[in-house]
Amino acid sequence: MGSPDTSSQPARGIAYQPALDGVRALAVGLVLLFHHGFSWMTGGYVGVSVFFTLSGYLITSLLLTEHDQLGRISLVRFYGRRVRRLLPASLLCLVGIAMLAAAGEFDGLANLRREVVAAVLQVANWNFLVQGDAYAAVQGVRSPVLHFWSLAVEEQFYWLWPLAMAALLRLVGSRRGRRVVLIACAGVGIVAAPVIAQVWGPDVAYLSTPARLGEILVGAALAGVLHGADQVASWLRWMALPALAAIVAAAIWWPAESGPAYEGWLGAGSLVSAALILSLQRAGAVTTLLSLRPLVALGRISYGVYLYHWPIFLVLDGPRLGNTGWWAFTVRVAVTLAVASLSYVAIERPIRGVATSPRRLFPAAAFAMAVSVLIAAVAVAPAGTGFGASDDDLADVSFAQTTAPLPTLAVATTAPMPSTSATPTSFDGPVPTAPESTVLPTPSRPVRILVLGDSTAMALSVGLVEFAKANPTLAQVEVLAQVGCGFVRGSDLYRDDGSLRAGCDDALDDQLPIALRERTPDVVVALVTLPDATPRLWSAAEGELYPEDARYQERMTDDYAAMRSALLAVPSVRIAWLTTAVPASWYVGYFGNPLTVASFGPLNATVASMDDADATRVRVVPFGEWLTEQESDDDTSWRSDGLHLDPASAERVVEEFLWPELLGVALS
């Protein structure tokens, strides 16, 4: 990532070691495999940890060498090198992301503008923590700047570490004393991370700067140990192969969303990275391997590869490539290497070689950052829900509070199937057969529809809202669906920091009773997808349960029955309970999320059980089966993200399938 490019250091700097570029290549290669979503590379994030340790080693070595040669550390020179090395490509990448967002590439992301600005300001990791995006990791809705969290950690280290080193070198005169202090700092960092994980949780352990400093400080301690020492013992080269094997093994075997990385053990794990770097100080087979030209070439552009790969991977996703295997990976990597190479040759290397005075460099950098923030503010849409209809559209179709008993719904007449319009112009799929030929009864007044559920229910509600806008005499719509809101209660959703549960409790415990009492819907549309097919935690003693667990299923059945009873307590209410559509095949398990196709079986079985002989006002609507049939030929035009209906698709669902079902429920 942001490690110094020692190949371009002046003669008085530290000696260039090609094998360290090979280490960079190894690290970025693990990240590429992990982010592509190969099921056998669940722990490829250890590549970032390798980067951290290597950065700490190289940066500290540079500072120690400069102090030996000049008797001081030039902070201006250090920060100038960092600005020239890191900022141009970083800002270029962020501006490119903003332009793609302006073109509609990352629709559905609620906070992208804020995320881009945080990345420009080098605080992306803290923004993601404050923002609480844990559920996005399961949703599959990934920010194109998500990977900037690790760059922010390094950049924050770069701002503070020269000051700390200057103080250390001034206060501690002997090399031995400095080594002791550096080793002690690394030890504190290693111990602090598990404590942070226990006190503040897994997200803080993974994303926060204090929790990740141990990995960087281990590299700094190694630099202190090696600086000024005689040539290392020849036997150390034998550590290279075991260390390399251990890193690769961790990348393959560590889990993606739990385990050592989220329990604070990456600092201790970085000792293996340090062992690899130490072993490469002597010639050996692994040193020769990592010094091969292709690996060295990849290592030299690894910063750009890391920067550009993630937005490229998101743009070149499974649906667009029609493949998630090796062919798709090859295409993604080829595009990434081309962009990174062009950036290195045309932007990074020329700017790095320009001798610019600090009086010009730092104001120019500040101006470039300000322009990038301005571009993000103009090009990226403001924050919103990310799913569902706009507030204005919802206000147009909502139903009023009832002050008297509603007239009974009855059949007024029969008429051709209403339609909002012809096939939505934004829809890319096959043209449907003419649904308007179907003759349906017309209700005597608008059907009052209340939508409950999660973000997939919100996405579906767009079609209902558009239908109601075009047919105000037929339907009115209210939406109480919330992101991450399932009907399984009393438990913490997988990787939720509490905000999703709080929003769901507010919707179902506070807003829903008021809506049932004061607004009296005719039909409640219930749809949940991920929350009730995702691991949940009822108690720490019991541990996390998966949907396949009998205890999970028993509680889900009880909670669904309780929801049904609460809704049916209003005599006029009927329920259309939609089966869930299993996410697209390329989405399930994508980027290491914990879902499998089997995760949705218990959910749909529970939904099916709601439609029993005693529940004459409940109808299970086979939405999941219907949508799966439409997508049977790998048609990705319905759900471009693999999970949520696109707005035009939601309109089609209502016209072709859902409205007749809801009308039948309402008039039953």
N, C-alpha and C positions, 0 to 999 in steps of 0.2 A: 504494500500500500504506500504509505508515505515515507518509507525508509530512505535514508540518504542514498544518492546515486554515487557511490564511491568511485565509480569508473571515471567520473568527471571531476573529482576533487583535485585541487592543486597539488603540486609535487610535495608540499610540506604536510599534506593530510595523511590519513591512514592508508596503508597499502591496499590496493584493490585485490579482492579474492573472487575469482569467477565462480567458485562453488557456492558462495553466498547468494549470487544471482540465481543459481540452481535451486537454493532453498526457497527463494521467492517464487520461482516457477512451481515448485512442489506445492507451496501454500496456496497460490492462486488457483492451481489445478484442482485441489481438493474443494475449494469454494465453488468453482464452476460446476463440478460434478454434483455437489450438494444442492446448489440452487437450481440445477436442471430437474432435480427430483428423482434421481435414480433411487430405487428402493433399497439398494445395498450400500448407499453412501449417506447414512442418516446422521453421521457426526462430522460431516465435512467442514463444519464451522471451526474445527480445530485449526484449520488453515489460518484463520484470523489470529488465533492465539500465537501461532508460529510467527506471523508478521509482527505482532506486538513485541515478542521477545527479541526478534532480530532488530527491530527499530531501537529498542532500549540499548542493545549492545552497540550498534553503530553510532547512534547519537552520542552516547557517553564516551565512546572511544574517540570521536572527533573532538569533543570538549576537552578531554584529558590531554590529547595530543596538542591541541591549540594552546592550552595552558603551559605545557612543557616548553613550547617553542617561543611563545610571546610573553610568558609570565602572567597572563591574564586571559579572560574569556571576553571576546568582543561580542556583546549582545546584539549590537546593530548588525554586525556581519552575519551572526547566526540567524537572526530573524529575517534578514534579507535573503539568505539562501533558502529558508523555508518558504517564504512568499513566492520566490521565483520557481521553486520546485513544485509546490502544491497548488497554488491558487489558480493559475491559468487554466489548466485542464479541469479543475473542479468547477470553476464558474462556467466554463464552456459546456460541461455536462449538464449543469443545472439549468442553464438557459435553454439548452436543447430539450430538456424535460418540460420546461414551461411552454415551449413552442408546440410540443406534441400534445400537451394538455389543452392548449388553445384550439388545437385541431380535433379535440374530442377523444383523444386516445385513452385517457385515464378517467373517463366518466365513472361515477359511482364512488369516488374517493371524497370523503366529506371535508378533509382538512389539508388537501394537497398544497394550497397556497401557503399555509402556515408551516408546513413541513419543508417546503423549498426554502423559505426565508430562514428557518432554523438551521438548515444545512449550510446556507451561505454564511451565517453567523457562527458556524462551528459548534452548535449546541444541539445537534440532531438527536443525540442519545437522550438528553434530558427532556426534550420535547416529546419524544415517544413515550417516555415514562409518565410525564405529566398528562399527556393526552390519553393514556390508557388504551392502547390499541391491541390489547391481547386477543380480543375476539376476532380481529381482522386476520390474525394468524390462522384461525380455523376457517374463517369465511373464504379465504383464498383471495380476498381483495387486498392486494399488496401495493404499498406505496412504491413508486419508482425511485424514491430517495431513501428507502428503508436501510440500505447498506451504508448510508452516510453516518450511521450511529458509530461505527468503528473508526471512521475517519475523524469524527469529532473527538473521540477518546484520545486518539494520537495527537490531534492538533492541540487539545487542552494540555496534554503532557508537554508538547513542544514549547508552549508559552511559559510553563512554570519550571521545567526542569533546568534550563540554563541558569535561572536565578538561584535555584537550590544548589546547583553544582558550583556556582561562583561563591556562594556562602561556605560550602563545604571546603573548597580549595583554599579559602582565606583562613578558615578557622582551624583546619586540621592540616598540619604541615607534612606529616610523613605519609608515604604511600601505603604503608601497612595500616595506619589509622584510617585512611580513606577507604581502603578495602573493607575494613571492619564495619564502618558506617554504611557503606553501600550494601553489604551483605545483610546488615541489620534491617535496613529499609526494605529490602526484598523479603526478608522474613516477616516483617510486620504486614506487608502487602499480602503475602500468602495466607497468613492467619486471619487477616481482616475479612477476606472474601467469604469464607463460610459463616462467619459471624453476621455479616450483612445479609446473607441468604436466609439465615434463621430469623433475624429480626425484621427485615423488610421484604422478604419474599423473593421468588425466583426471577421475576422481571428485573428487579433492582440488581440482583446478583449478576445478571447477564449484561445489562445495559449501562449501569452506572460507572462513572469514571473511577471512584475509589475501589470498587470491586474488581476492576480489571487492571488496576495499576500494578498489582503483584506480578503479572506476566511481563510487563514492560520493565519493572525494576529487577526482575531476575536477569534479564539481558544486561541491564546497567551494572549489576553486581559482577556478572561475568566479565564485562569490560574492565571493571576495577581490578579484578583478579589477574587478568592477562596483561594489563598495561604495565609496561616496564619490566615484565618478567622475562626470564630467559626462555628459550624455545621450549615448548611444552613437551612432555615425555612422549616418546614414540608409541608407547602402548595405548595412548588415548585414542589413536585412530581406530582401534578395534571397537570403540563405543559407537561408531558411526552407524553400522548396520543395525544393531539392536535399537538404537534411538530412532532411526528412520522407520524401522518396522513397527515400533510402538506408536509413532504418529499415524501411520497409515492404518494400523489396527484400530486406534481410537476413532479415526474418521469413518471406519466401516461399522464398528460395533456400538459406539455410543448412540443413545437414542436422540431423536431430533428435538423433541420438545420437553425433555425431562432429563434427569440424571446428573452427572458431575458438572456439566456446564451451568446448570441452574441451581446447584447446591454449593457453588463457590470453590470448586476444586480445580479450576483451570489454572490458577496460580501455581498450585503444586504440580500440575501437569506440565507447566512450562519448563520445569527442570529438565524434562526430556528434550525440549527444544534447545535449551542451553547446552545439554550434553552433545547434541548434534553439532551445534556451532563450534563447541570446544574441540570436538574430534576432527573437524575439518581444518584445524590449524596444522595438522600433519597430513602429508600426502598419503593417500590410500585408495582403495578401490572405490569407495563411496565418493571421495573427493573427486576422483577422475570422472565418475558417473555424473555428478552434479555440475561438472565443468564442461559437459558436452555443449557444443555450440547452440543447438536448438533450445536447450534449457536456459542457457545464459541469455540468449536473445529474448526468450519469454520473460525471464526475470527482469531484464532492463525495462520492458514496457509493462511490467506487472501492475504498476500504479494505475496506468490508463486502462488496463484490462479490468481491474477491479472496479474502477469508476464507471466504465461504460457498460459492463456486462449486464448489470441488473435491469436497467431500463430496456436494453436490447432484448433480454430474455423475456420481459413482460410483453413487449410488442410482438415478438416472434413466439407467441404462445402456442399451446397445443392445437386449438382450433385453426389458427392461421396456417400452421404448417401441416395440419392433418396427421401429426405424428408426435409422440413424446419419447421415442426411443433414441437409438444412436444416430439415426439419420437427422432427426431434429436437433440433437445436441451438436452434431457436426456443423449444421447450418448456423446455429446460434454462435458457436465458438468462432467460426470463420468470419462472420460479420463483426464480432467483437474484436478479433485480432486485426481486422482491416481498419476499423475505426480507431483502435488504440495505436496502431502503427502510424496512421496518418496524423493523429494528434501528437505523437512523440516527435515525428519528423518536422511537422509544420508549425507546431505550437510550443511544446514543452522544451525541446532541446534548444531552439533558437532563443527563446526568452531566457533560459537558464544561462546562456552564454553571453547575454548582454550585460555589460558593465554599467550599472545605473547607480547614481548616487542615492543615498538614503533620502535626501530631500525630495527627490523625484519618485523613488520607488514606492515609499509608503503612502504618500498622497494618491499616487496612481492606483495602488491596490485598494485603498479605501473607496476611491471613486468607482472602480470596477465592481466592488461589492455592492455599493449603493445602486448602481445601474442594474445589477442582477436582481436586487430586491425589487426595484421598480418594475422590471420586466415581469417578475413573478406576480406582483400585485395586479398588473394589467392583464397578463395573459392567462393566469390561472383563475378559474371561477371561484367565488367566495365559498366559504364553508356552508354546507347544508346537511340534510339528513343522509344524502348519498343514495337513498332509496325512497320510493313513494312519490305521490303527487305533491305539487306545490301548495303552500298555504292558501293562496288565492283560489286555486282550483277546488280545494277541499271546502272552502267557504261557499263556493258557488253551488255545491251539490249536497251540502249537509242538511239534515232534517231538524226541524225546530223542536224545542221543548214542548211536551204535550201538556195542555191545561185541561183536557177533557178526554174521555175515552175515544180512541180512534175508530173511524168507520171500519167495519169488517172488510177484509180483502175479499173480493169476489171477482168473477170473470165478467168483464164488461162486454167484450166482443172478441172475435178472433181476427187476427191480421197477419200479414206476412212478417216474418222475422225482422225486427228492427235492426238497423245497422248504423254505426257512427259515420261510416263513409265507405268508399271502396277500400280495397286492400291498402293499409297504411303505406305511404310512399317510402318511408324509411326502412321498411321490412325487406330483408334480402332473400328470404326463403321462397319456396314455391308458391305460386298464386293459388289460393284456396278455391274450392268449388263454391258456387254461389249459395251462401247460407240463407239469403233473403227468400229463397224458395220454400223454406220451412214455415208452416203456418203454426203460430203460437197464440195462446189466449192473451188477451190484454187485460191487465188488472184494473180494478175500478179506481184505484188511486196509486200513487207511486209506492213501490216496495221499499221499505226502510231497511237498509243493509248495513250492518255493523261488522267491521273486519277486525279479527283478533289474530295474534300470532307474532312471528318474528319478521326479519327483513325480507324473507321470500313472500310473506303475506303483504308486506308493504309494496314490494315490486308488483305483485299481482293486482293490488288495489288501484294502480295507475290505470289499468284497463277498465275497472269498474267505474272509476271517476270519469274517464273519458266517455264511457257509455252513458252515464247519468247526465253529463253535460249535453250530449247530443239527444238524449231522450228524457227530458225532465218530467214527463208525465208517467214514465215507467219506473224510474229508480231514483233513490236518494242514498247517499253513502256517507258513513262516518268511519274513521280509521283510528283504532286504538292500538294497532300493532306497534311493536317496539323492536329495535335491533337486539337480537339475542334473547328475546322473550319467549320461552316455552311454557308449557303447562305443568311441567314437573317442577315442584316447589320445594322450599326448605333445604336447598343445597346450593353449593357454589359451582357455577359452570366452569368447565375446564379453562384455565388460564384467564379467568375473569378477576379483575382487581376489586370487584364489588360494585362498580358503576352499572354494569348490565343488570345485575340482580336488583339493584335499587330502582332502576328505571322500570323493570318488569313488575316489581312489587307495587310501584305507584300506579301503573296502568291497570293491573288486575285487581288490586286490593282497594284502591281509592277511586280511580276514574270509572272502572267498569260498573260498580254498583250504582253510581250516580247516573250513568248512561242508561242502565236498565230501568231505573226507577223513574227518571225524568224525561227520557227521550223515547223509550219504548220501541226498540227495533222490531221488525217483523222477522228478519232472518239474520242470524249471526254466522258469518263465514269464519271458520277456524282452520288455520293452516300453520304448521310448524315444521321446520326442516332440521336445521343443525342443532339447536339447543337440546332437543330431546333425543338426539342420536349421538351425543357427544359425552365424553366422560364427565362425571359429576362427583363432588365430594360432599357427603352428608356429615361426616365427622372425621377428625384426624385419626382417631383410634381405628376406625374402620378402613380408612384409606380410600383412594379414588376407585370408583366403580365404573365399569363400561356397560353399555346397553345390553350386551350379551349376558350379563350377570343376572341371576334370578332375582336378587334383592332389588336391583335397579328396575327390572320389569314390574315387580310387585308394587313398588312405590309409584311408578309411572301409571299403572292401571288405577291405583287409588286416587291419584291426583287428577287424572283425566275424568274419572267418575265424579269427583267432587266438582270439577269445573262444569260438567254436564248438569249436575243437580242444581248448581247455582244459576245457570242460565235458564233451565226449565222451571225454576221457581217463579218466573214471570209467565203467566198463563198464555200470553199471546206469542211468545217467542218460539221460533223454530231454529234448528241448527243444521247448517250444511257443513259437515266435517270432512275436509278434503284430505285424501291420502297424499302423502308426500312423494314428490318426484325425486328419485335418487339422483344426486349430482352426476354430471357427465363422467364417462369412464376415465377420461384423461385427468379429471379433477380429483377423484377419490385417491387419497394418498399423495396428492401433488404437494411439492415443497415440504414433505415430511409431516403433513397434518395427520391426526390420529384416526381418521375415518376410514372405514372399509365399506364395501357394499353391504356386508352383513350387519353393520351398525344400524341400518335403516329398517331391517326386518322387524325387530321388536316394536319400533315406533308405529309402523303401518299395521301390525297385528293389534296394537292397542287401539288405534283409530277404528279399525274394523269392529272391535268389540263394543264400541259405543253404539252401534246400530243393532240393537237386539229387539226381541219381540215386545218388550215393555216400553220402548222408546219410540212411540209412533210419531213424535215430533222431531226426531233426529234422522237425518239421512247421511250416510257415508257416500261421498261423491268421489268417484275414481279418477280424480285429477292426475295423480301420479301415473297411473296406468295409461291414461289418455296421452299425456305429454311424452311418456316414454315411447309410445307407438309413433308419435310424430317424429321423434328423433331417432327412429330405428335405423335409418340409413346414415347415421353419424351427422345429421343435420345440426350444425351448431348455431344456426341463425336464430333459434329461439332463446338460448341462454349463452350469450357470448362469453360470460365469465364462468360458465359451467354450472352455475348455481341459481342465479336470479334471472327471472324473465326480463328481457329487454322491454322498454315501453311499448314498442310496436307489437311485440309478441304478446304482451299482456292484453292489448286490445283484441288481437286475434283469438286468444283463449276465451275471452268473454263472449265475443260474437259467435264463435264456432262451437263452443262447448258449455261455458259456465252459465250464461244467462238462462238458457232453457232449464238447466238443472236448478238454479235458484228460484226461478219462477214456479217450477213444479213443487219445490219445498214450501214456498210462500203460500201457494194456493191449496196445499194438501189439507 
